[in-house]
């Protein structure tokens, strides 16, 4: 699993139920494992990867104004490869 580069008009939070996940935002990676949660504030572009050898299952919540799209492509940023798939 790998998402395209995108951004949200509000904060996004995750909880990883099973497996491993990595999110890359400019200059930072957020590695999460089963039982852990993470957060990205509104605005920065991101890419999400399912990492590890087990199926990733998770829950995500994006808080945003419902009059705006939940996600938009981030064509102005390219990830640098901070997240690696095992």
TORKOL-4160 file (C-alpha; in steps of 0.2 Angstrom, whole numbers, padded with zeros to 4 digits, m for minus):
86
<pt num="1" X="0000" Y="0000" Z="0000"/>
<pt num="2" X="0007" Y="0017" Z="m0005"/>
<pt num="3" X="m0004" Y="0033" Z="m0006"/>
<pt num="4" X="0000" Y="0047" Z="m0019"/>
<pt num="5" X="0007" Y="0063" Z="m0012"/>
<pt num="6" X="m0008" Y="0073" Z="m0005"/>
<pt num="7" X="m0013" Y="0085" Z="0008"/>
<pt num="8" X="m0029" Y="0088" Z="0019"/>
<pt num="9" X="m0038" Y="0104" Z="0023"/>
<pt num="10" X="m0038" Y="0098" Z="0042"/>
<pt num="11" X="m0028" Y="0087" Z="0054"/>
<pt num="12" X="m0027" Y="0068" Z="0051"/>
<pt num="13" X="m0024" Y="0056" Z="0065"/>
<pt num="14" X="m0021" Y="0037" Z="0063"/>
<pt num="15" X="m0022" Y="0022" Z="0074"/>
<pt num="16" X="m0013" Y="0006" Z="0067"/>
<pt num="17" X="m0023" Y="m0010" Z="0072"/>
<pt num="18" X="m0011" Y="m0022" Z="0064"/>
<pt num="19" X="0005" Y="m0021" Z="0054"/>
<pt num="20" X="0016" Y="m0006" Z="0051"/>
<pt num="21" X="0014" Y="0011" Z="0043"/>
<pt num="22" X="0025" Y="0025" Z="0038"/>
<pt num="23" X="0020" Y="0043" Z="0034"/>
<pt num="24" X="0033" Y="0055" Z="0026"/>
<pt num="25" X="0030" Y="0073" Z="0027"/>
<pt num="26" X="0043" Y="0086" Z="0022"/>
<pt num="27" X="0059" Y="0082" Z="0032"/>
<pt num="28" X="0051" Y="0070" Z="0043"/>
<pt num="29" X="0045" Y="0052" Z="0044"/>
<pt num="30" X="0032" Y="0045" Z="0056"/>
<pt num="31" X="0034" Y="0026" Z="0059"/>
<pt num="32" X="0019" Y="0017" Z="0067"/>
<pt num="33" X="0016" Y="m0001" Z="0073"/>
<pt num="34" X="0001" Y="m0010" Z="0079"/>
<pt num="35" X="m0006" Y="m0002" Z="0094"/>
<pt num="36" X="0002" Y="0015" Z="0090"/>
<pt num="37" X="m0006" Y="0032" Z="0084"/>
<pt num="38" X="0000" Y="0047" Z="0074"/>
<pt num="39" X="m0005" Y="0064" Z="0069"/>
<pt num="40" X="m0001" Y="0076" Z="0055"/>
<pt num="41" X="m0008" Y="0094" Z="0056"/>
<pt num="42" X="m0017" Y="0103" Z="0042"/>
<pt num="43" X="m0007" Y="0108" Z="0027"/>
<pt num="44" X="0009" Y="0098" Z="0024"/>
<pt num="45" X="0010" Y="0086" Z="0010"/>
<pt num="46" X="0011" Y="0068" Z="0014"/>
<pt num="47" X="0013" Y="0050" Z="0008"/>
<pt num="48" X="0008" Y="0034" Z="0017"/>
<pt num="49" X="0016" Y="0017" Z="0015"/>
<pt num="50" X="0011" Y="0001" Z="0023"/>
<pt num="51" X="0027" Y="m0006" Z="0028"/>
<pt num="52" X="0033" Y="m0023" Z="0036"/>
<pt num="53" X="0028" Y="m0040" Z="0031"/>
<pt num="54" X="0010" Y="m0041" Z="0039"/>
<pt num="55" X="m0006" Y="m0034" Z="0032"/>
<pt num="56" X="m0008" Y="m0016" Z="0038"/>
<pt num="57" X="m0025" Y="m0012" Z="0046"/>
<pt num="58" X="m0029" Y="0005" Z="0053"/>
<pt num="59" X="m0041" Y="0018" Z="0057"/>
<pt num="60" X="m0039" Y="0036" Z="0051"/>
<pt num="61" X="m0049" Y="0052" Z="0055"/>
<pt num="62" X="m0048" Y="0068" Z="0045"/>
<pt num="63" X="m0056" Y="0083" Z="0053"/>
<pt num="64" X="m0061" Y="0096" Z="0039"/>
<pt num="65" X="m0074" Y="0108" Z="0034"/>
<pt num="66" X="m0087" Y="0097" Z="0024"/>
<pt num="67" X="m0088" Y="0111" Z="0011"/>
<pt num="68" X="m0070" Y="0107" Z="0006"/>
<pt num="69" X="m0063" Y="0091" Z="m0002"/>
<pt num="70" X="m0056" Y="0079" Z="0010"/>
<pt num="71" X="m0040" Y="0077" Z="0001"/>
<pt num="72" X="m0031" Y="0085" Z="m0014"/>
<pt num="73" X="m0015" Y="0080" Z="m0024"/>
<pt num="74" X="0001" Y="0088" Z="m0018"/>
<pt num="75" X="0009" Y="0091" Z="m0035"/>
<pt num="76" X="0021" Y="0103" Z="m0028"/>
<pt num="77" X="0031" Y="0090" Z="m0017"/>
<pt num="78" X="0040" Y="0074" Z="m0020"/>
<pt num="79" X="0044" Y="0062" Z="m0006"/>
<pt num="80" X="0063" Y="0059" Z="m0003"/>
<pt num="81" X="0061" Y="0041" Z="0002"/>
<pt num="82" X="0062" Y="0043" Z="0021"/>
<pt num="83" X="0050" Y="0028" Z="0023"/>
<pt num="84" X="0056" Y="0011" Z="0017"/>
<pt num="85" X="0046" Y="m0005" Z="0014"/>
<pt num="86" X="0053" Y="m0020" Z="0021"/>
